[in-house]
Amino acid sequence: MLDIPNYKRITARNVIFDLNGTLAVDGHIDKEVLDLLKELSKTYKIVVLTADTLGNAKEIFKELDSITLEVIRDTEEKTEVAKKYTPYIGIGNGNNDIGVFKNAELSIAVIGREGCSAKLLLSADVVVCDIVDAINLLLKEKRLIATLRG
């Protein structure tokens, strides 16, 4: 549990990530990001929701059995599947993440090398420049408190 003064209490133990554009760029995840996900999985259940556009999601996470990978068809299914993990923290970059953000206790938009939807930015609690920063907000919670406290 994370108490953010004059903001809210976060009780989520699940983190839902988008894959392409958020965790991965052009279907590839940097080793640093994989290492951070391993560290984060000691505290949170990690869930990746993806349409698997490039067809390599299972290969990317084959050595990380602590990650739950769910392949979804469309935006509506992504929103519905995310609800199974309530309460959760949502991390994404695209229009198809807006429904995930609406139901999240905390939402983090990532403006990565593939950009970020302007509509998603407006629905986020926090906006960061890359996925490393997003994961580190959860690993180093005082950063999150400093950003969101009222």
C-alpha positions as CSV (number, residue, x, y, z in Angstrom):
1,M,0.0,0.0,0.0
2,L,1.2,3.5,-0.9
3,D,-0.2,6.6,0.8
4,I,0.2,9.7,-1.3
5,P,-0.5,12.7,1.0
6,N,-3.5,14.8,-0.1
7,Y,-3.9,12.6,-3.2
8,K,-5.0,9.0,-2.6
9,R,-4.0,5.6,-1.2
10,I,-2.8,3.1,-3.7
11,T,-3.7,-0.5,-2.7
12,A,-2.9,-2.2,-6.1
13,R,-0.7,-5.2,-6.1
14,N,-1.0,-5.7,-9.9
15,V,0.7,-3.6,-12.7
16,I,-0.8,-3.8,-16.2
17,F,1.6,-2.9,-19.0
18,D,1.0,-2.4,-22.7
19,L,3.7,-4.0,-24.8
20,N,4.4,-2.3,-28.1
21,G,5.3,1.3,-27.7
22,T,5.4,1.1,-23.9
23,L,7.6,-1.8,-22.9
24,A,8.9,-2.6,-26.4
25,V,10.1,-0.5,-29.3
26,D,9.7,-2.2,-32.7
27,G,9.1,-5.5,-30.9
28,H,12.3,-5.4,-28.8
29,I,12.6,-4.8,-25.0
30,D,16.0,-3.6,-23.7
31,K,17.7,-5.8,-21.2
32,E,17.6,-3.0,-18.6
33,V,13.8,-3.0,-18.8
34,L,13.6,-6.8,-18.4
35,D,15.9,-6.6,-15.4
36,L,13.6,-3.8,-13.9
37,L,10.5,-6.0,-14.5
38,K,12.2,-8.8,-12.6
39,E,12.8,-6.5,-9.7
40,L,9.3,-5.1,-9.9
41,S,7.8,-8.6,-9.9
42,K,9.1,-9.1,-6.3
43,T,6.5,-6.5,-5.2
44,Y,3.8,-6.6,-7.8
45,K,2.1,-9.1,-10.1
46,I,3.1,-8.1,-13.6
47,V,0.5,-8.4,-16.4
48,V,1.2,-7.6,-20.1
49,L,-1.8,-7.0,-22.3
50,T,-1.0,-7.0,-26.0
51,A,-2.6,-7.6,-29.4
52,D,0.9,-9.1,-30.2
53,T,1.0,-7.2,-33.5
54,L,4.5,-8.4,-34.2
55,G,3.8,-12.0,-33.1
56,N,6.8,-12.2,-30.7
57,A,5.3,-11.5,-27.3
58,K,5.8,-15.1,-26.0
59,E,9.4,-15.1,-27.2
60,I,10.1,-11.8,-25.5
61,F,9.0,-13.0,-22.1
62,K,10.0,-16.7,-22.3
63,E,12.6,-16.4,-19.5
64,L,10.4,-14.3,-17.2
65,D,7.9,-16.8,-15.8
66,S,6.8,-14.2,-13.2
67,I,5.0,-12.2,-15.9
68,T,1.4,-13.0,-17.0
69,L,1.0,-12.4,-20.7
70,E,-2.5,-12.0,-22.1
71,V,-3.1,-11.6,-25.9
72,I,-6.2,-9.5,-26.6
73,R,-8.1,-8.8,-29.8
74,D,-9.1,-5.2,-29.4
75,T,-9.5,-2.2,-27.2
76,E,-12.7,-3.4,-25.6
77,E,-11.2,-6.7,-24.7
78,K,-8.1,-5.0,-23.3
79,T,-10.3,-3.0,-21.0
80,E,-12.3,-6.0,-19.8
81,V,-9.3,-8.2,-19.3
82,A,-7.7,-5.5,-17.2
83,K,-10.7,-5.4,-14.9
84,K,-9.8,-9.0,-13.8
85,Y,-6.8,-7.6,-12.0
86,T,-8.5,-4.8,-10.1
87,P,-7.1,-3.0,-8.2
88,Y,-4.2,-2.3,-10.5
89,I,-1.8,0.3,-11.8
90,G,-1.9,0.9,-15.6
91,I,1.1,1.8,-17.7
92,G,0.7,2.5,-21.5
93,N,1.1,4.9,-24.4
94,G,-1.8,4.4,-26.8
95,N,-5.5,5.1,-27.4
96,N,-6.2,1.4,-26.6
97,D,-5.0,2.0,-23.1
98,I,-7.5,4.7,-22.2
99,G,-10.1,2.2,-20.9
100,V,-7.3,0.5,-18.8
101,F,-6.4,3.9,-17.3
102,K,-10.0,4.8,-16.5
103,N,-10.3,1.7,-14.2
104,A,-6.8,2.0,-12.7
105,E,-6.0,3.2,-9.2
106,L,-2.9,4.9,-10.8
107,S,-2.1,5.4,-14.4
108,I,1.3,6.2,-15.9
109,A,1.6,7.4,-19.6
110,V,4.9,6.7,-21.3
111,I,6.1,9.1,-24.0
112,G,8.6,6.8,-25.6
113,R,10.2,6.6,-29.0
114,E,6.9,5.6,-30.5
115,G,5.1,8.6,-29.0
116,C,2.0,8.7,-26.9
117,S,-1.6,9.4,-27.6
118,A,-2.7,12.9,-26.6
119,K,-6.0,11.6,-25.3
120,L,-4.2,9.1,-23.1
121,L,-2.0,11.8,-21.7
122,L,-5.1,13.7,-20.5
123,S,-6.3,10.6,-18.6
124,A,-3.0,9.8,-16.9
125,D,-2.1,10.5,-13.3
126,V,1.6,10.8,-14.2
127,V,3.5,11.2,-17.5
128,V,7.1,10.0,-18.0
129,C,9.6,10.1,-20.8
130,D,10.4,6.4,-21.0
131,I,9.5,3.0,-19.5
132,V,12.5,2.9,-17.3
133,D,11.2,6.1,-15.5
134,A,7.8,4.5,-15.2
135,I,9.0,1.3,-13.6
136,N,11.4,3.3,-11.3
137,L,8.4,5.3,-10.0
138,L,7.1,2.1,-8.6
139,L,10.4,0.8,-7.4
140,K,11.4,4.1,-5.8
141,E,8.0,5.2,-4.4
142,K,9.2,8.4,-2.9
143,R,9.5,9.7,-6.5
144,L,5.9,9.0,-7.0
145,I,4.9,10.6,-3.8
146,A,7.0,13.7,-4.6
147,T,5.2,14.0,-8.0
148,L,1.6,13.5,-6.8
149,R,1.3,14.8,-3.3
150,G,-1.1,17.7,-2.8
